C-alpha cells in the first residue's frame, strides 16, 4: 500500500512573497507590472498592479497565471504550440475561460506538486517571464 504525503497549499503569505518579489524585480528593471497569484484551484490569492502599469496588464497577468496553472507549464514554453502550425493551435479559443500564450506565467510547485501559479504582465514577454521566475525562486 502506498502512502500519500500531504503537501501544504499555497498560502496568502506565500502569495505575498511572490507578489513582492516579482514587483521588486520589475521595479529594479524600471518596468511597471501587474502580478497575479492563483491557488491550485485557480482562485485569486493576490493581485497587485503598479499604479503606472498599463491597465491591460492586470488582465494579462491573470490570464498568464491561469494558463500556467491549467497546463502546468511556463507560458514561455507554450508559445510555439499554439502557432497556426502548432499541435494546439485551437486551444486558446477552445475553453470558456481564455488562456494566454505569452511568456510571464509560471506554475508554482511544492514537493513536486502543483500548488498554484503566478502571472506577470506589463513588460516585454521575456521580462515578465524573468520577473515571475525570480519570484518563484524566492519561495523556498
C-alpha positions in Angstrom: 0.0 0.0 0.0 1.3 3.4 -0.9 1.1 6.4 1.4 0.3 9.9 0.2 2.1 12.7 1.8 0.1 15.9 2.2 1.6 19.0 0.5 1.0 22.4 2.1 -1.1 24.5 -0.2 -0.1 27.9 -1.4 -0.9 30.4 1.4 -1.7 34.1 1.4 1.8 34.6 2.9 3.3 32.6 0.0 1.3 34.7 -2.4 2.6 38.0 -0.8 6.2 36.7 -1.1 5.6 36.0 -4.8 3.9 39.4 -5.5 6.6 41.3 -3.6 9.5 39.5 -5.2 8.0 39.9 -8.8 7.2 43.6 -8.1 10.7 44.2 -6.7 12.4 42.5 -9.7 10.3 44.6 -12.1 11.0 47.8 -10.2 14.7 47.1 -10.3 14.5 46.8 -14.1 12.5 50.0 -14.4 9.3 48.2 -15.6 5.8 48.7 -14.2 3.8 45.5 -14.0 0.8 43.7 -12.6 1.2 40.5 -10.7 -1.4 37.8 -10.1 -1.1 34.7 -7.9 -3.7 31.9 -8.1 -4.0 28.9 -5.8 -4.2 25.3 -7.2 -8.0 25.7 -7.8 -7.5 28.8 -9.9 -8.8 31.1 -7.2 -7.2 34.6 -6.8 -4.9 34.8 -3.8 -3.1 38.0 -4.5 -3.1 40.8 -7.1 -1.1 44.0 -7.4 -0.9 46.5 -10.2 1.6 49.2 -10.2 -0.3 52.4 -10.5 1.7 53.3 -13.6 1.3 50.0 -15.3 -0.9 49.8 -18.4 -4.4 48.8 -17.5 -4.4 45.6 -19.7 -1.5 44.3 -17.7 -4.0 43.3 -14.9 -5.9 41.1 -17.3 -2.8 39.6 -19.0 -1.1 38.8 -15.7 -4.2 36.9 -14.6 -4.6 35.0 -17.9 -0.9 34.1 -17.9 -1.2 32.7 -14.3 -4.4 30.8 -15.3 -2.7 29.3 -18.4 0.4 28.2 -16.5 -1.8 26.6 -13.8 -4.1 24.8 -16.2 -1.3 23.4 -18.4 1.2 23.1 -15.5 3.9 24.7 -17.6 5.5 28.1 -18.0 3.7 30.1 -20.7 7.0 30.8 -22.3 7.3 27.1 -23.1 3.9 27.0 -24.8 4.0 29.9 -27.3 5.1 27.7 -30.3 2.5 25.1 -29.6 -0.4 27.5 -30.4 1.0 29.0 -33.6 -1.0 28.1 -36.7 1.1 25.1 -37.5 1.4 24.0 -33.8 -0.3 21.0 -32.3 -2.5 23.1 -30.0 -3.3 25.9 -32.4 -7.1 25.9 -31.5 -6.6 25.7 -27.7 -6.7 29.4 -27.0 -10.3 29.6 -28.2 -11.4 26.1 -27.1 -12.3 26.9 -23.5 -14.8 29.3 -21.8 -12.1 31.0 -19.8 -9.4 32.4 -22.1 -5.9 31.2 -22.0 -3.0 33.5 -22.9 0.1 32.1 -24.5 2.6 34.9 -23.9 5.6 34.5 -21.6 5.1 35.6 -18.0 3.1 32.8 -16.4 4.8 30.2 -14.2 3.3 27.3 -12.3 4.3 27.0 -8.6 5.2 23.6 -7.1 5.9 22.4 -3.6 7.5 19.0 -3.1 6.8 18.2 -6.8 3.1 19.1 -6.6 1.3 21.9 -8.4 0.0 24.4 -5.7 -0.7 27.5 -7.8 0.7 29.9 -10.4 2.0 33.4 -10.8 1.5 35.7 -13.8 3.2 38.9 -14.6 2.1 41.4 -17.2 3.3 44.8 -18.3 6.8 44.3 -19.5 8.1 42.6 -22.6 7.2 38.9 -22.5 10.8 37.9 -21.7 10.9 40.4 -18.9 7.6 39.2 -17.4 8.9 35.7 -17.5 12.1 36.7 -15.7 10.2 38.6 -13.0 7.9 35.6 -12.5 10.8 33.2 -12.4 12.7 35.4 -9.9 9.6 35.4 -7.7 9.2 31.7 -7.7 12.9 31.3 -6.8 12.2 33.4 -3.7 9.6 31.0 -2.5 11.5 28.3 -0.6 
